[in-house]
Amino acid sequence: MLTRRIDRDDPRAGFAHRWVEALARHPRIEGVDVICLEMGEHALPPNVTVASMGKERGYGRLREMVEFARAINRVIRRTDVIFGHMIPRYVVVAAPWALLFRVPVVLWYTHRQVHLELRLAHALAQRVVTASPESFTLPSDKVTVIGHGIDMASFTPGPAPAAERLILAVGRLSAIKNYEVLIEALARLRARPGFEDVRLAIAGGTTPEAPDYDARLRALAERLGVAEHVTLLGAVPHADVPGLYRQAAVSANLAPTGGLDKVVIESLASGVPAVVHNRTFLPVLGDDARLLWCEDLTPDCVADRLADVLGCEPEERAALGARLAARVREAYALEAFIDRLVGVFEDVTR
């Protein structure tokens, strides 16, 4: 498995640690060798090895390539499948070993962006696995849709609906998440009678592409008069995210139509209704989409949907959360996802 980071506490990559655990424990998997760009805290089964290219030790690109070559040379002769997780570049770099030792390659990719590295990795891979038809936009007959794998033991509904009317948004601070629209929606919602107590918390760190995005969001909240009611939590360790959901009355994810953002599935699994703009979630929401889907990405539309959920009685909101949780638990449990992934591995080895 080739992946960016193995670190159970990482806010963005912590879930990959659980994937490796589940793969290693699958009855049809003998062992997993992981090569990652950087390594953090991990505790994995004994049939897992982890080798880092050394970014956490400050290695440059050339030294990282040397470490990658050493790592793959150690394991390639016992490898049945190379699994490239999300970063197409790793599949391209591993291609000489895959071709020389006749090892099939499976690429996991869930992003709307198509670039040269993705095209190269797609050409080199025997199969591409993705979360939904919208998650991989390059035309291809190699694609298998296998959904997401969510750790349902961690993302569970709380014993009772959250007492506070808190809106939670989880995800990196990036313009594609449309946090400005969400903050404006909060301001309009709080101006409505009966919604003066509503607060917003955003859990996500900044990115190198927009290091000052958090300051821009704070400035917007200040200008709209809701600065005291918007909390930017920064990057939150993956293990702490389930507890955040249990404190929330509703979540919001305003990314455009594309792949199945796993944070929405995690919210629903936690029994927390999610207001979304991405029409990919309409089948997941089912009859409850009328309460949760914003066809128009405007502050008024978002405020209306949030009001629809927050205006429910606690028992009604709990029933809504329970319906949504049951729906995603059936379709997106980690164990079933790993079984589907292993099935793809077996197909390509045949």
C-alpha angles and dihedrals in degrees: 000000000000114000141154101243140001108203123129091207098049111120093219104027103032091102090063089066089060091048091055091047092051093045092050092051095047110116093232095050118088096188146331126229112196125199112188136176091232136007132214136161113340141159111188136166118277093254090065126089122190125199123180129210085218108249089137087058093052097254118165125232095271094051090046089056091050091051091048091053091049092049097048092044089058095055110023095092091061095040121112098177135015109217113198109199114209100309109092091193091070091057090050092050092047093049097096091057092043091053096041094050095033094238116159119235128220118191124202111204131163112171137103092227118103118193139156095272090054091050091051093047090048090053091050097044124085091209139012119208122197142166101247140353089264093052094074114040101176108106106248145148090209096074124112118184111217103162124226130308112226124182097239092185089067101035101060132143117263122246091260138007114279111273094213120070094235124161112209127198119185124192143082117300099259133140091240089068090063095221090161090064090049093052091048089049090053091052092052092044093052089052090063118091111260096022100077092113098057117122135187129218123187119197112195142096129239122261130228088248092060110018093163097049093107090056090051091052092049090050091051092050089049092050092049093048096244101101092117090054099049119077121191104201096184121216110346121202111255092240091059097053096083089058090053091055092052088058094052130088093199138357129217131209115175100177113136125257110297134097129358101274103218094216089068091053089048090052093050092046087055090056092251114132113233125215107213141177096196108101090204086083095058094096090049093050093047114174090354092068090094087069099039113031121087108204090184120050095221130125090242094053092047091047090051093053093046089049090051090059100035091047091061120102111256092252092051091048090049091052090050091050092048092053092050093045092052090050096053095039089061094049107031109036112141096234094054090045092053090048090055090047093050088050089058090049090053092048094054094045089055 
